Amino acid sequence: MSELPVCPVMSAGKDIPQLCEQENCAWYLKNYKTCSVYVLAHNAALDIKKKQGGQ
């Protein structure tokens, strides 16, 4: 059974996580089938790793 997707934007600071609305959400990237917040976080992590001299 697959895990239900949780919205990182709507769930921030809440006790009960909010489900991702996927294609009905402005933050959802249909081409990548994921939330743009995750893409931003991933790119930021890669940038930090690059600045720290990581491979």
MOMO-V370050 format. One record per residue. N is the residue number from 1. D_CENTER is the distance of its C-alpha to the mean C-alpha in whole Angstrom. Layout:
BEGIN
n={N	N}
d_center={D_CENTER	D_CENTER}
END
This chain:
BEGIN
n={1	2	3	4	5	6	7	8	9	10	11	12	13	14	15	16	17	18	19	20	21	22	23	24	25	26	27	28	29	30	31	32	33	34	35	36	37	38	39	40	41	42	43	44	45	46	47	48	49	50	51	52	53	54	55}
d_center={21	17	15	14	10	9	8	6	8	11	11	12	15	16	18	17	14	13	12	10	13	11	14	15	12	13	9	9	10	13	14	11	10	7	4	6	4	2	6	7	7	8	11	12	12	15	16	17	19	20	22	23	25	23	23}
END
